[in-house]
Amino acid sequence: MKTRFTARRRMAIVLALCLSVASVRAWCAGLHNALDQQDALAGSGALSHLHVPVSIIWGEKDQYLSPSLAAEIAALFPNPSVHLLPGAGHWPQHDQPDTVAELLKEPQTA
């Protein structure tokens, strides 16, 4: 049986890890700055000028990042492919490794 944690409990676990493990603590220290930089890049419109293949593979049952976020991310690129995997959660590469592998092998065009 899967244990489900509330958002508050998950945050407590993350905070406990951040306070107890030096490498995780260092990662957490830079997280806000990294997210601010990521948001600035996304907001700048620079991604719309990329002419490279972009494939977004998302778990339809992701409990952490809503599938609607996949559409928001896709809108940042000129010609992305979006794949919502039914039954997959936050880690589709673990939930459906064969499907993800096949998607990654598909020829992509920019």
C-alpha positions as CSV (number, residue, x, y, z in Angstrom):
1,M,0.0,0.0,0.0
2,K,1.4,3.4,-1.0
3,T,1.8,6.0,1.7
4,R,0.5,9.4,0.8
5,F,1.8,12.4,2.5
6,T,0.0,15.7,2.9
7,A,1.7,18.7,1.3
8,R,2.7,19.9,4.9
9,R,4.3,16.6,5.7
10,R,6.2,16.5,2.4
11,M,7.5,20.0,3.1
12,A,8.6,18.9,6.6
13,I,10.5,16.0,5.1
14,V,12.2,18.2,2.6
15,L,13.1,20.8,5.2
16,A,14.5,18.0,7.5
17,L,16.7,16.8,4.6
18,C,17.8,20.3,3.9
19,L,18.9,20.8,7.5
20,S,20.6,17.4,7.9
21,V,22.6,16.6,4.8
22,A,25.3,19.0,3.7
23,S,25.0,18.4,-0.1
24,V,21.3,18.7,0.0
25,R,21.6,21.8,2.2
26,A,23.9,23.3,-0.5
27,W,21.5,22.4,-3.2
28,C,18.6,24.0,-1.3
29,A,20.6,27.2,-0.7
30,G,20.9,27.8,-4.5
31,L,17.4,26.6,-5.4
32,H,15.6,30.0,-5.1
33,N,18.2,31.8,-7.3
34,A,18.1,29.0,-9.8
35,L,14.3,29.1,-10.1
36,D,14.4,32.9,-10.4
37,Q,16.9,32.6,-13.3
38,Q,14.7,29.9,-14.9
39,D,11.6,32.1,-14.6
40,A,13.5,35.1,-16.1
41,L,14.6,33.0,-19.1
42,A,11.1,31.7,-19.6
43,G,9.6,35.2,-19.3
44,S,12.1,36.7,-21.7
45,G,10.7,34.9,-24.7
46,A,14.2,33.5,-25.6
47,L,12.9,30.0,-25.7
48,S,10.6,30.9,-28.6
49,H,13.7,31.5,-30.8
50,L,15.1,28.0,-30.3
51,H,15.0,26.0,-33.5
52,V,15.8,22.6,-32.0
53,P,13.6,19.6,-31.4
54,V,11.8,19.8,-28.0
55,S,9.9,16.9,-26.6
56,I,8.0,17.2,-23.4
57,I,7.2,13.9,-21.8
58,W,4.8,14.2,-18.8
59,G,2.9,11.9,-16.5
60,E,-0.8,12.4,-16.8
61,K,-1.2,11.5,-13.1
62,D,1.7,13.7,-11.8
63,Q,0.6,14.8,-8.3
64,Y,3.3,17.4,-8.0
65,L,3.2,19.2,-11.4
66,S,-0.1,19.4,-13.1
67,P,-0.3,18.2,-16.7
68,S,-1.6,21.7,-17.5
69,L,1.9,22.9,-16.8
70,A,3.1,20.8,-19.7
71,A,1.0,22.9,-22.0
72,E,2.3,26.1,-20.4
73,I,5.9,24.9,-20.9
74,A,5.1,23.8,-24.5
75,A,3.8,27.3,-25.3
76,L,7.3,28.7,-24.6
77,F,8.8,26.8,-27.6
78,P,8.1,27.2,-31.4
79,N,7.3,23.6,-32.3
80,P,7.3,21.2,-29.3
81,S,5.9,17.7,-29.1
82,V,4.0,17.0,-26.0
83,H,3.4,13.5,-24.7
84,L,1.0,13.0,-21.8
85,L,1.5,9.4,-20.6
86,P,-1.7,7.9,-19.2
87,G,-1.1,6.2,-15.8
88,A,2.3,7.7,-15.3
89,G,3.1,10.0,-12.4
90,H,5.9,12.4,-11.6
91,W,8.6,10.1,-12.9
92,P,7.3,8.8,-16.2
93,Q,10.7,7.4,-17.1
94,H,10.3,5.0,-14.1
95,D,6.6,4.4,-14.5
96,Q,6.7,3.7,-18.2
97,P,10.4,3.3,-19.2
98,D,9.7,1.5,-22.5
99,T,7.2,4.2,-23.7
100,V,9.6,6.9,-22.7
101,A,12.5,5.1,-24.5
102,E,10.4,4.8,-27.7
103,L,9.5,8.5,-27.5
104,L,13.1,9.5,-27.2
105,K,14.0,7.3,-30.2
106,E,11.4,9.0,-32.4
107,P,12.9,11.3,-35.0
108,Q,12.4,14.9,-34.0
109,T,12.2,18.0,-36.2
110,A,12.7,21.5,-35.1
